[in-house]
């Protein structure tokens, strides 16, 4: 089934993407498969993955370090937007997909490939994110998704791979589907498909169980410049180091777990477990700093923008005109969002307990109830009369 001559495959080293290599060549007649593994901070050794791709039949095996770009261009954009899908999920996994799509297209152009491929199945969100992201970046490139079409069970997939020298997983296959990157982990499937089943302790790696957390609170000061996190406890850090250090610190205190029923792009509900300690704290701290530095109307209007922004990311529309327009709005609002937010970490909680900024528009002499009060109390009565006038007229006419 000759769909293309040369294909760049998004490669993770797992069973599905490994089997994709011989499958593309044997079943679809692809002459050359180039494997591309994106290092987005998943923490695993990518050397063996590179070798595994070559042993599975790839003509070339690329490993691209995208951690800095992932943090700077994707994570920080989402933080500036306070992006939480369905007001809960900070898009830790979803944010990686448009970057991988970009890597695939760039590699296809560089190596003269006429198609790109991924190992996504037909029921997930990632197929949408990859396919739509790729077509936005290059509408002429073919997108192949063998795992969406081959119809094999996991056991059949493993058996197919063994025929071409791909070893079966050494240990008993985990019932869970897990994805990890710099921003967090997502865990689904297996026993978690029953919404009443409590997630077992062993599925969590980034966050401690509350019972095992320190008995003393810990404080962290997070510095922001124009909406972007730049320091922890007054120490300037590069984006990747900042996120890694904050993940460790916040996870140690048991904060960052999410257990939710999620509405997928393809129209089904799924039960998802996430760990995203640093990202959740950064969004909460950033939102708090905005409340100190932005006017009421901007803050309140931006909340609706944030919900739209999160939905665009979740639904695979990163490379989209609306997303680009919203970026311009959000970036303009961030000009004043510079300052420090203090967070108290204790027993599964991360609570903002302080904030300061040279751009603060909080006026203590207007807010105080003490001796320094400069608020003109006499004006309140007239204001209430004018403000309440429509309500008064309505009441007189309807309750007469």
Order of alpha helices (4+ residues) and beta strands (2+ residues): beta-alpha-beta-alpha-beta-alpha-alpha-beta-alpha-beta-alpha-alpha-beta-beta-beta-beta-beta-alpha-beta-beta-alpha-alpha-alpha-beta-beta-alpha-alpha
